[in-house]
Each structure stands twice: as structure tokens, then as C-alpha cells.
């Protein structure tokens, strides 16, 4: 509960929008299908990131083409979800996240 509140305060979860009733199940299935961070390949602390944020277009919440898996594991000393998905601030979003992920994945090889 405290974690959820802190995430809301940081802007990670919009305060006024409610998740789809199937989001939790959908997220689990998506993570089984894509079990690694798209940037660094980590299997730890994975997040299903919305390319176009949930609070901007809630109708894309369950659209797989609007999702990418990013981690918060700091495998290379960075939080891929925060850096790539949110440009270092959870209140922002990166519409070029797919392109940026491809660029960084190559650099980390």
C-alpha cells in the first residue's frame, strides 16, 4: 500500500485512471511471452511499459503493440524503465522509446 502511494506521488501511476479489470492477468501473460528487458536483457524487476502512456490513451492499455518490457534492475547501473521509458522522470514519457531501446541494445552488446 505504501509502495503504491509512493508510486502515485512520483507520477508512475495516474491518480484518476483505473486499470482494466484484466490488466494484472494480461501483464503476467505478456511478461511470460517477453521475459527480458528490451534494453539490457535482464530477467529481474521487469515492468510492462506503455509506449503511449495509460493516462494519455487508456484504450491502448491492453494493446500489445503499445507495450515494451523494461527493467528496474540496474544491471548496467541504470534503471532502463526510468531512463528509456520516462527520460529520467516518471512524470515524462518517451514516444521514441522503441528506437532508443534498439540503439542502446546495440551499444550494450
C-alpha positions as CSV (number, residue, x, y, z in Angstrom):
1,X,0.0,0.0,0.0
2,X,2.8,2.4,0.9
3,X,4.7,1.4,-2.3
4,X,1.5,2.1,-4.4
5,X,1.1,5.5,-2.7
6,X,4.7,6.5,-3.3
7,X,4.4,5.4,-7.0
8,X,1.4,7.6,-7.4
9,X,3.2,10.5,-5.8
10,X,6.1,10.0,-8.2
11,X,3.7,10.1,-11.2
12,X,4.2,6.4,-12.0
13,X,0.5,5.6,-11.8
14,X,-2.1,8.2,-12.8
15,X,-4.3,9.1,-9.8
16,X,-7.6,9.4,-11.7
17,X,-7.4,6.4,-14.1
18,X,-8.3,2.9,-13.1
19,X,-6.7,-0.1,-14.6
20,X,-8.7,-2.5,-16.7
21,X,-10.0,-5.5,-14.7
22,X,-7.9,-7.8,-16.8
23,X,-4.6,-5.8,-16.6
24,X,-3.0,-7.9,-13.9
25,X,-3.6,-11.2,-15.8
26,X,-2.7,-9.6,-19.2
27,X,0.6,-8.3,-17.7
28,X,1.6,-11.7,-16.4
29,X,1.0,-13.3,-19.8
30,X,2.9,-10.5,-21.5
31,X,5.9,-11.0,-19.2
32,X,5.8,-14.8,-19.9
33,X,5.9,-14.0,-23.6
34,X,8.6,-11.4,-23.3
35,X,10.6,-12.3,-20.1
36,X,13.6,-10.0,-20.6
37,X,14.3,-6.3,-20.6
38,X,14.3,-5.0,-24.1
39,X,17.4,-2.8,-23.4
40,X,19.8,-4.9,-21.2
41,X,18.3,-8.4,-21.3
42,X,17.8,-8.6,-17.5
43,X,15.2,-11.0,-16.2
44,X,14.8,-9.1,-12.9
45,X,12.4,-6.3,-11.8
46,X,10.6,-6.2,-15.1
47,X,7.9,-3.7,-15.9
48,X,5.5,-3.7,-18.8
49,X,5.8,-0.2,-20.1
50,X,3.2,1.6,-22.2
51,X,4.8,3.4,-25.1
52,X,1.8,5.8,-25.2
53,X,1.1,6.2,-21.5
54,X,-2.0,4.7,-19.9
55,X,-3.1,8.2,-18.7
56,X,-2.9,9.6,-22.2
57,X,-4.7,6.8,-24.1
58,X,-6.3,4.3,-21.7
59,X,-7.8,2.5,-24.6
60,X,-4.3,1.2,-25.5
61,X,-3.8,-0.3,-22.1
62,X,-4.1,-3.9,-23.4
63,X,-2.8,-3.4,-26.9
64,X,0.5,-5.4,-27.2
65,X,1.8,-3.1,-29.9
66,X,1.8,-0.3,-27.3
67,X,3.9,-2.3,-24.8
68,X,7.6,-2.9,-24.2
69,X,9.3,-4.7,-21.3
70,X,11.8,-2.6,-19.4
71,X,13.5,-3.4,-16.2
72,X,14.3,-1.5,-13.0
73,X,17.2,-3.9,-12.1
74,X,20.1,-1.5,-12.8
75,X,22.1,-4.3,-14.5
76,X,24.5,-1.8,-16.1
77,X,24.0,0.8,-13.3
78,X,20.9,2.2,-15.0
79,X,17.2,1.8,-14.4
80,X,16.1,1.0,-18.0
81,X,12.4,1.7,-17.3
82,X,13.1,5.1,-15.8
83,X,15.8,6.2,-18.3
84,X,14.4,4.8,-21.6
85,X,10.7,4.8,-20.8
86,X,10.5,8.1,-18.9
87,X,13.6,10.0,-19.8
88,X,14.7,10.0,-16.1
89,X,11.4,11.3,-14.7
90,X,8.3,9.2,-14.2
91,X,6.2,12.2,-14.9
92,X,7.5,12.2,-18.5
93,X,7.3,9.7,-21.3
94,X,9.4,8.9,-24.3
95,X,7.5,8.4,-27.6
96,X,10.7,7.3,-29.2
97,X,11.3,4.5,-26.7
98,X,11.4,1.7,-29.3
99,X,14.0,3.4,-31.4
100,X,16.0,4.4,-28.3
101,X,15.9,0.8,-26.9
102,X,17.2,-0.6,-30.3
103,X,20.1,1.9,-30.2
104,X,21.1,1.1,-26.6
105,X,20.7,-2.6,-27.0
106,X,23.3,-2.4,-29.8
107,X,25.6,-0.3,-27.7
108,X,25.4,-2.7,-24.7
109,X,26.3,-5.8,-26.8
